[in-house]
């Protein structure tokens, strides 16, 4: 899917995606949970070259070696995730999209790190990485 757009809570940072989605997933890892204060985070991955950011520049935090998390410096909304393990790719948060109706999440990541109190009763593949 192309033509996706999204933004942070305060509208200081906006993004547009011009290319196809590479993969999607619900991430259950502890790092993503802490970065978003939520039990699970849903991402879609695209090529870096297919994303343009507008407005204020993203601020970045290295949450672990080789991992950069981008967020709005004004409101703190998390907007991106990038790792040196996947050069040329960037993960964006499905919940930051203006309209996520065309995005289908296809799998769970870090299933073994999920919180016990949240029920995820679906037939999606569940991976530990």
trRosetta pair geometry for C-beta under 8 A, 3 or more apart (Angstrom, degrees):
i j d omega theta_ij theta_ji phi_ij phi_ji
1 4 6.4 74 119 -47 105 108
1 20 6.9 102 33 -136 32 59
1 21 5.7 17 38 -10 82 111
1 102 4.9 143 -130 132 155 122
1 103 6.6 -120 43 -81 150 67
2 17 6.7 -141 -146 118 56 84
2 18 5.8 20 -161 -177 109 35
2 19 6.0 -24 -106 -126 105 7
2 20 6.4 -52 -61 -72 88 49
3 16 7.9 -33 -152 -166 34 93
3 17 7.3 -22 45 80 11 76
3 18 7.4 50 -66 -118 42 47
4 16 7.3 156 88 -157 53 48
4 17 4.1 5 59 45 98 118
4 44 7.9 -31 125 84 178 149
4 97 5.9 -55 -171 -130 107 115
4 98 7.9 167 -173 35 63 88
4 99 7.9 -140 -135 66 72 76
4 102 7.7 -141 -87 68 99 116
4 103 7.4 54 -106 -59 139 116
5 14 6.8 3 -177 179 100 101
5 15 6.7 176 -151 91 57 52
5 16 4.8 -15 -102 -103 89 72
5 17 7.2 -155 -72 16 42 74
5 97 7.2 108 81 -151 37 69
5 98 5.1 6 88 7 87 125
6 14 7.1 171 92 -155 40 61
6 15 5.5 -6 59 56 83 93
6 79 7.6 164 110 -142 120 98
6 92 6.8 149 40 166 147 129
6 93 7.6 -179 159 72 160 78
6 96 4.1 79 167 127 136 84
6 97 4.3 -73 -84 -100 113 36
6 98 5.7 -153 -97 -21 48 69
7 11 5.4 9 168 -116 140 56
7 13 6.5 156 -153 91 65 57
7 14 4.5 -24 -97 -105 94 72
7 15 7.3 178 -79 16 46 68
7 96 6.6 -166 58 179 27 88
7 98 6.9 53 5 -66 95 89
8 11 6.7 -143 69 -52 75 16
8 12 6.0 -29 60 48 128 78
8 13 4.6 59 -7 51 119 96
8 14 7.9 -108 9 -68 73 44
8 71 7.8 96 -112 -173 128 58
8 72 3.7 63 -127 -45 167 144
8 74 7.5 126 109 59 147 98
8 75 5.5 154 150 54 118 121
8 77 3.7 163 -149 53 90 137
8 79 6.1 -65 -76 -65 91 121
8 96 7.0 -17 -85 -141 41 114
9 72 7.2 -144 32 42 78 153
9 75 4.4 -141 63 144 106 155
9 76 7.9 -6 28 60 126 67
9 77 4.7 165 -5 -59 91 128
10 72 6.5 169 38 151 104 153
10 74 5.1 -97 65 107 153 122
10 75 3.8 171 -13 -42 113 130
10 77 7.5 -165 9 -9 79 120
11 14 7.1 9 -162 -60 63 97
11 55 7.5 -157 148 -115 58 163
12 55 5.2 163 163 155 46 131
12 56 4.2 4 156 9 105 127
12 72 5.5 117 66 -156 111 119
12 73 7.7 -95 111 55 146 72
12 74 4.5 96 -2 23 161 141
12 75 6.8 164 16 -3 117 100
13 53 6.3 -21 -165 -167 96 106
13 54 7.5 143 -159 75 47 50
13 55 5.0 -157 -101 80 34 121
13 56 5.2 -74 -67 63 82 87
13 57 7.9 -12 -103 127 110 5
13 58 6.2 84 -135 -78 149 72
13 72 4.7 -150 11 -99 125 96
13 74 8.0 175 -16 26 94 106
13 77 7.6 -157 51 67 117 114
13 79 6.3 -87 112 -53 137 163
14 53 7.2 148 81 -159 46 55
14 54 4.6 -20 65 61 97 100
14 55 5.4 97 11 -4 83 123
15 51 5.8 -7 -172 -169 117 98
15 52 6.7 162 -152 83 65 45
15 53 5.0 -29 -96 -100 86 65
15 54 7.2 175 -85 15 34 76
15 79 6.9 140 -16 180 135 126
15 92 6.7 -144 93 -126 154 142
15 96 7.7 40 35 129 116 126
16 51 7.2 158 80 -151 45 52
16 52 5.2 -7 54 56 94 94
16 54 7.4 38 -6 -11 100 114
17 21 8.0 38 156 -73 149 74
17 46 5.4 -153 -144 -70 121 175
17 50 5.8 41 -161 136 70 98
17 51 5.6 -19 -100 -97 71 74
17 92 7.3 -131 -65 19 128 156
18 50 4.9 -139 59 -161 76 81
18 51 7.8 -165 14 -73 78 29
18 52 7.5 41 -17 -3 111 102
19 46 5.9 137 75 -166 97 109
19 47 5.5 -14 77 37 153 108
19 49 7.4 49 -13 89 146 82
19 50 3.1 -82 15 -120 114 150
20 46 7.3 171 93 -127 38 89
20 50 7.8 -80 31 -147 43 173
21 24 6.3 9 165 -50 134 97
21 44 5.0 -55 -136 -176 120 114
21 45 6.8 98 -168 64 72 53
21 46 5.9 -65 -112 -79 48 86
21 103 7.0 132 -76 -125 161 92
22 45 4.4 -62 61 102 106 99
22 46 6.0 164 -4 -101 95 30
22 47 6.9 114 -47 -43 123 68
22 89 6.3 -66 33 -129 161 121
23 44 7.5 -178 94 -152 41 53
23 45 4.8 12 53 39 78 122
23 106 7.2 -102 -164 49 71 123
23 107 7.8 -29 -179 32 105 119
24 42 7.4 11 -178 -178 95 88
24 43 6.7 -177 -149 94 55 57
24 44 4.7 -19 -101 -104 90 75
24 45 7.1 -156 -75 11 41 77
24 94 7.3 61 -149 -70 111 125
24 103 6.4 154 -108 179 148 96
24 104 6.6 152 57 93 157 48
24 105 4.6 -130 139 -120 118 53
24 106 5.2 104 66 11 96 88
24 107 7.4 139 92 29 64 75
25 42 7.3 -163 104 -144 34 58
25 43 5.9 -4 60 56 73 92
25 105 6.2 117 -111 -163 14 94
25 106 6.8 -53 -79 60 64 70
25 107 4.7 -31 -111 76 96 84
25 108 6.5 136 -167 -117 92 14
25 109 4.6 62 150 -21 141 107
26 40 5.1 6 180 172 105 123
26 41 7.2 148 -161 76 56 36
26 42 5.1 -28 -101 -95 68 77
26 105 5.7 67 -41 169 85 145
26 107 7.4 -149 26 104 74 42
26 108 4.9 -28 66 -111 100 70
26 109 6.9 -178 82 21 46 75
26 120 7.4 175 106 -136 157 142
26 124 7.6 95 18 94 115 158
27 32 4.5 69 113 21 123 172
27 40 6.8 155 73 -165 44 68
27 41 4.8 -22 59 66 99 91
27 42 7.5 177 13 -87 74 25
27 43 6.0 33 -16 -3 115 115
27 108 8.0 153 -89 -165 23 57
27 109 4.7 -21 -108 66 68 113
27 110 6.0 43 -163 30 70 114
28 32 7.5 121 108 63 3 123
28 33 7.3 18 -172 -52 44 111
28 39 7.8 -11 -131 156 79 68
28 40 5.5 -27 -92 -112 70 88
28 108 6.4 22 -16 -177 116 102
28 109 6.7 -179 19 84 75 57
28 110 4.7 -153 66 92 79 90
28 111 6.0 80 37 -104 143 28
28 113 5.1 158 118 80 93 84
28 114 4.0 -42 -167 -83 147 73
28 115 7.5 -147 -160 -3 101 65
29 32 4.9 87 64 12 87 101
29 33 6.9 -153 96 -7 43 89
29 109 7.0 -35 -28 118 99 97
29 110 3.9 46 -65 74 79 177
29 113 5.1 49 -118 79 43 155
30 33 5.5 -57 -147 38 34 114
30 34 6.2 28 158 -16 69 107
30 113 5.5 -108 -33 -176 78 129
31 34 6.0 -58 -148 38 27 106
31 35 6.2 27 155 -20 64 110
31 63 5.6 113 -169 145 117 133
31 64 6.4 -60 -115 -21 150 124
31 67 7.6 19 159 125 154 164
32 35 5.6 -55 -141 37 32 113
32 36 6.2 0 167 7 66 113
32 40 7.9 22 112 -157 121 34
32 41 4.3 -121 166 22 121 136
32 81 7.6 -17 -103 -91 101 152
32 110 7.9 154 20 45 122 147
33 36 6.7 -81 -148 52 22 89
33 37 7.6 62 166 -104 58 13
33 38 6.5 -128 -141 75 61 48
33 39 6.3 6 -127 -136 110 24
33 40 7.4 -14 -91 -72 89 28
33 41 7.2 -146 -74 -21 45 103
33 113 8.0 -148 -11 138 128 110
33 115 7.2 126 -123 -42 151 111
34 37 7.3 24 -157 -70 29 52
35 41 7.6 -2 72 -62 103 156
35 63 6.3 -39 -79 -103 123 151
35 69 5.7 -127 -146 -141 143 163
35 78 5.8 86 148 -94 102 152
36 41 5.1 134 11 -87 156 118
36 78 5.6 -86 -90 25 86 146
36 93 7.9 144 -102 -115 135 137
38 41 6.2 115 76 -72 117 76
39 114 7.7 48 170 -163 93 75
39 115 4.8 -86 -144 26 103 136
39 117 7.7 -113 -117 74 142 86
39 118 4.5 130 155 -43 154 153
40 114 7.2 3 -83 -129 104 92
40 115 7.9 -122 -47 18 81 102
40 118 6.7 -159 -21 122 111 160
40 120 7.3 98 -62 -79 160 130
41 93 6.7 -70 -174 -122 99 98
42 93 7.0 88 78 -161 64 64
42 94 4.1 -42 112 29 108 128
42 95 6.5 109 55 -28 102 88
42 105 5.4 -75 -149 -88 115 143
43 81 6.6 -57 -114 37 140 128
43 91 4.1 -5 -169 -175 134 116
43 92 6.7 134 -154 67 76 33
43 93 6.3 -53 -102 -100 63 42
43 94 6.6 -147 -100 -23 10 88
44 91 7.1 154 76 -152 28 67
44 92 5.9 -24 63 62 80 85
44 94 5.7 97 -18 -77 98 85
44 103 5.6 -86 -66 -149 143 132
44 105 7.9 -114 -73 -93 84 74
45 86 7.6 -44 -156 145 138 155
45 89 5.5 12 -177 -180 109 117
45 90 7.1 166 -148 85 66 34
45 91 4.9 -37 -92 -94 78 73
45 92 7.8 157 -95 16 30 68
46 50 5.1 -103 160 77 116 120
46 51 5.9 123 90 -50 126 105
46 89 7.1 161 86 -151 27 73
46 90 6.3 -23 65 63 74 81
46 92 6.8 -4 16 4 108 113
47 50 4.6 81 67 4 91 107
47 51 7.7 -174 90 -10 52 87
47 88 6.0 -24 -147 156 81 89
47 89 6.2 -61 -108 -101 40 60
47 90 7.7 39 145 19 14 83
48 51 6.3 -73 -159 32 35 105
48 82 7.7 48 -87 -116 110 131
48 88 5.4 -120 12 -163 110 42
48 89 6.5 -116 -33 -83 81 8
48 90 5.1 99 -90 -20 69 109
49 88 7.3 -14 -13 -161 96 87
51 90 5.9 -70 13 61 152 140
51 92 7.1 165 -114 -53 142 132
53 57 7.4 87 115 -131 133 47
53 58 6.0 -72 -156 -25 166 106
56 72 6.7 78 81 -148 128 81
56 73 6.2 -126 153 40 134 102
56 74 6.3 126 24 -17 172 113
57 73 7.5 26 79 -4 68 127
58 70 3.9 3 173 -168 140 113
58 71 6.7 113 -162 45 86 23
58 72 7.2 -65 -121 -82 62 40
58 73 7.7 148 -164 -26 27 90
58 79 6.3 -120 -116 63 120 130
58 80 6.5 -4 -147 24 160 124
59 70 7.1 145 73 -153 38 61
59 71 5.7 -36 66 68 89 76
59 72 7.4 43 19 153 95 10
59 73 4.2 103 -26 -74 125 96
60 68 4.9 -10 -167 -170 121 106
60 69 6.7 144 -154 72 64 42
60 70 5.3 -31 -95 -94 77 67
60 71 7.7 145 -95 19 30 72
61 68 7.3 143 70 -155 36 57
61 69 5.0 -24 62 61 90 97
61 71 6.9 7 1 11 109 116
62 65 7.4 31 170 -101 115 28
62 67 6.4 120 -159 76 62 61
62 68 5.8 -33 -94 -95 65 65
62 69 7.8 167 -93 16 17 77
63 67 5.1 -55 57 103 88 118
63 68 7.8 152 8 -115 81 16
63 69 5.2 47 -25 -10 119 122
64 67 4.7 35 56 30 80 126
66 83 5.7 49 137 -161 93 74
66 84 3.9 -87 -156 21 104 113
66 85 6.7 80 146 -26 134 81
67 81 7.2 -18 -168 -165 95 86
67 82 7.3 159 -154 84 49 48
67 83 5.0 -14 -101 -101 74 84
67 84 7.8 -100 -60 3 44 78
68 80 7.8 -1 112 111 87 101
68 81 7.6 154 85 -155 53 39
68 82 4.8 -10 60 60 98 96
68 83 7.7 -176 22 -77 68 38
69 78 6.3 -38 176 -141 111 106
69 80 6.9 163 -160 88 44 60
69 81 5.6 -9 -108 -102 72 69
70 78 7.5 111 85 -161 50 61
70 79 5.2 -58 104 70 96 92
70 80 3.6 16 42 51 117 106
70 81 7.5 -132 20 -55 79 31
70 82 7.5 46 -19 -2 105 103
71 76 5.9 -3 164 -164 128 41
71 77 6.2 174 -158 85 82 40
71 78 4.9 -45 -98 -102 100 48
71 79 6.0 150 -108 10 38 85
71 80 7.9 -140 -53 33 45 71
72 75 4.9 12 97 47 134 80
72 76 6.2 -46 72 5 85 12
72 77 4.6 33 16 43 118 86
72 79 6.6 89 -35 -25 79 123
73 76 7.9 33 -143 -72 14 48
77 96 6.9 122 159 -108 123 112
78 81 8.0 26 173 -53 113 88
78 93 6.2 101 106 -42 90 144
78 96 7.9 -122 94 -58 60 129
79 92 6.6 -20 169 -141 66 81
79 93 6.3 -108 -137 14 32 110
79 96 5.6 103 -123 -116 73 169
80 90 5.5 -24 -158 -178 116 112
80 91 6.6 136 -161 77 59 57
80 92 5.7 -29 -101 -97 72 65
80 93 7.7 -112 -69 -13 32 83
81 90 7.3 143 70 -169 46 63
81 91 4.1 -20 63 65 99 112
81 92 7.9 -166 23 -70 76 24
82 86 7.7 -130 -161 74 63 93
82 89 7.2 165 -131 94 81 60
82 90 5.1 -35 -84 -113 101 75
82 91 7.1 -176 -73 21 47 76
83 86 5.5 60 71 26 92 88
84 87 6.5 11 -158 -69 50 84
86 89 4.3 -45 141 48 111 126
92 96 6.5 -103 169 58 93 126
92 97 7.9 95 129 -61 117 87
93 96 4.3 84 78 -5 101 108
93 97 7.9 -149 103 -21 63 74
94 97 6.0 -35 -171 -1 45 117
94 100 5.1 81 176 -135 87 138
94 103 5.6 -163 -133 108 108 149
94 105 6.8 -59 -57 -66 162 110
95 100 7.2 -30 -92 -46 28 154
97 100 4.2 121 68 -69 134 84
97 103 6.8 158 -12 -3 168 141
99 102 7.2 47 125 6 96 94
100 103 4.9 -58 -168 35 77 117
105 124 7.2 -15 119 -112 87 156
106 124 6.4 158 165 -141 32 110
106 125 7.6 10 145 31 75 99
107 124 5.3 179 -111 169 33 108
107 125 4.6 -25 -122 68 100 92
107 126 7.3 179 -169 -80 77 29
107 127 6.3 24 166 0 124 109
108 111 5.0 77 118 -82 119 96
108 114 7.7 -10 178 -68 132 127
108 120 6.8 94 -92 144 144 154
108 124 5.7 116 -19 104 87 118
108 125 7.0 -155 30 99 74 50
108 126 4.4 -4 61 -117 120 70
108 127 6.6 173 89 27 64 66
109 127 5.6 -17 -116 71 52 102
109 129 6.8 -49 -160 115 88 26
110 113 4.4 -22 159 31 104 118
110 114 7.5 147 116 -48 76 68
110 127 7.5 2 -29 98 30 73
110 128 6.4 50 -122 -160 35 40
110 129 6.7 53 -73 -107 66 19
111 114 5.8 -21 -166 -22 45 115
111 126 4.0 72 -88 176 154 100
111 127 6.2 140 -9 64 108 27
111 128 5.7 -73 42 -80 86 59
112 128 4.8 23 -2 -122 114 104
114 118 6.8 -114 174 64 102 106
114 120 6.9 -94 -151 5 152 132
115 118 5.1 66 77 9 103 105
